[in-house]
Amino acid sequence: MSQDRREISQSQLAELRRSKTLSPDEYAYVAGDLVVAENATNGTKRVIGNVSLLTESDRRVLKG
């Protein structure tokens, strides 16, 4: 099975850290439809949510 990993943006990482979903020594990536946090020092991984977690904070109302 191949690993399908996609990076998330720096602003999304900052938002996850600001909300204390990610600790300072973790980074996150998208694997399939899940957002995975991985500890950079010891390699432990945990699922922190699905992709909708990232898109909820990015929604904006467009005025025309």
N, C-alpha and C positions, 0 to 999 in steps of 0.2 A: 504494500500500500504506500503510495507516495504522500508526502506531507504537503498539504496545501496551506501555506502560511502567507499572510499578507500583513505588511506593516501598517500601523495606524499612525495618524499624523501627530506631530509634536503638540499641537493644541489639544488633541484628544488625550494624549498622555498626561499633559498638564492638568486637564480637567479631572481625570481619574485620580491623580495624586492630590489635587485640591479637595476632592470629596472623600479622601482617605480610603478609596477603593483599592489603590495601589500604594504600597509602601515605597520609600525612597530607593530601596535597593532592588525593586522589581521593574520589569518592563512588560508590555502587553502586546499581543498580536492577535489577528483573527485567524482561526483555524476552522474552515468550513463555515458554520453559522454560529460559532461560539467565540467569545473573547477569552483568551487564556492569559493569565499572569504567570510569569516565570521569574524566579529569584535569580539574579545575576551571580550571586556568590556561591550558592549551593545547588542550583539547578532544579529546585522543587517547582512543580507546576500546579496551578489550580484554575478551575473555571470560575470566572467572575460574572458571567452573564452571556446573553446572546447578542447578536449584532445590533439589535434595536436599542441596546443600552448606549451605543455610540451615537446613533442617529437622533435620539430623543433630545439631546442637548444642542444639536446643530440646527434645529428647525427655526426658521425665521419667517415672519409675516412680511410679505412683499406688498407695498402700497403702490398703487398706480395712478 
